Amino acid sequence: MSRLKILGQNIKKFRNKKELSQEQLAEKAGLCREYIARVETGVKRISLKKLFEIADILEVACCDLIDFK
């Protein structure tokens, strides 16, 4: 599995733990829902700046999102 897909799965996992919809996460991060959906499916790359923002919103360490094990 590609690292982008794993990253997306990790974002989705922590988003679900926080009980946030894609729409809610997107709004908090200043993004559109479609962008979040594409990141979560591994189709879209995400900038480090946005990755850090999403980690802060999800209240996790960035390394938790990029854990490729």
ABEGO torsion letter per residue (X at the ends): XBAAAAAAAAAAAAAAAAGBBAAAAAAAAGBBAAAAAAAAAGABBBBAAAAAAAAAAAGBBAAAAABAX
